[in-house]
Amino acid sequence: NSNQVFISGRLNASVTSKLVEALETIKDNCIIDFKELEYISSAGLGELIQTYSRLKDSGKSLKLINMNSHIREVFKICGLDKVFTID
């Protein structure tokens, strides 16, 4: 059983609170679709890490899909490609 979340535009500090509200409601496995995401800031990365930790602690998973090459490179530089499941 998975929830799917679609993120678009720019994920930065000004919109992170909206993402927090959405992700805090998720209690099952989660797939986050990055197809329409153009940019992610450190605040956005931090929220994804917190969500990953919360879900992992409850035995659930978080998968990131449809990531463009620029955002994938950000995850790689930060070492997060070793933490998250990325398809």
C-alpha positions in Angstrom: 0.0 0.0 0.0 1.6 3.3 -1.1 0.8 6.9 -1.1 2.0 9.0 -4.1 3.0 12.6 -3.8 3.7 14.9 -6.8 6.0 17.8 -6.3 6.4 20.5 -8.9 8.2 23.8 -9.4 10.7 24.9 -6.8 11.0 23.1 -3.5 12.6 25.8 -1.2 12.2 27.3 2.2 9.1 29.3 1.2 7.1 26.1 0.2 8.7 23.6 2.6 6.0 24.1 5.2 3.3 23.0 2.7 5.3 19.9 2.0 5.7 19.2 5.7 1.9 19.3 6.2 1.4 16.9 3.3 4.1 14.5 4.2 3.3 14.4 7.9 -0.1 12.8 7.1 1.6 9.8 5.3 1.8 6.7 7.5 2.3 4.1 4.8 4.9 3.5 2.1 5.4 6.6 0.0 6.4 7.4 -3.6 7.4 11.0 -4.3 7.2 11.9 -8.0 9.8 14.6 -9.0 8.8 14.7 -12.7 7.7 18.4 -12.5 10.3 19.5 -9.9 12.8 22.1 -11.2 14.8 22.9 -8.1 15.3 21.6 -4.5 16.9 23.6 -1.7 18.6 22.4 1.5 15.3 23.0 3.3 13.6 20.7 0.9 16.3 18.0 1.3 16.0 18.3 5.0 12.3 17.7 5.0 12.8 14.6 2.7 15.4 13.2 5.1 13.1 13.7 8.1 10.2 12.0 6.3 12.5 9.1 5.2 13.6 8.7 8.9 10.1 8.8 10.2 8.8 6.2 7.7 11.8 4.0 8.1 11.4 4.0 11.9 7.9 2.7 11.4 8.9 0.0 9.0 7.7 1.9 5.9 9.6 3.0 2.8 10.1 6.1 0.7 10.9 6.0 -3.0 11.7 9.0 -5.2 10.9 8.7 -8.9 11.2 10.7 -12.2 14.1 12.8 -10.9 15.8 15.0 -13.6 19.5 14.9 -14.0 20.2 18.1 -12.2 18.3 17.1 -9.1 19.8 13.6 -9.2 23.2 15.2 -9.2 22.4 17.3 -6.1 21.4 14.0 -4.3 24.6 12.4 -5.5 26.8 15.3 -4.4 25.1 15.2 -0.9 25.5 11.4 -0.7 21.7 11.0 -0.6 21.7 8.7 -3.6 23.0 6.1 -1.1 20.2 6.8 1.4 17.1 7.1 -0.7 15.6 4.6 -3.2 15.7 6.5 -6.5 14.1 5.2 -9.7 
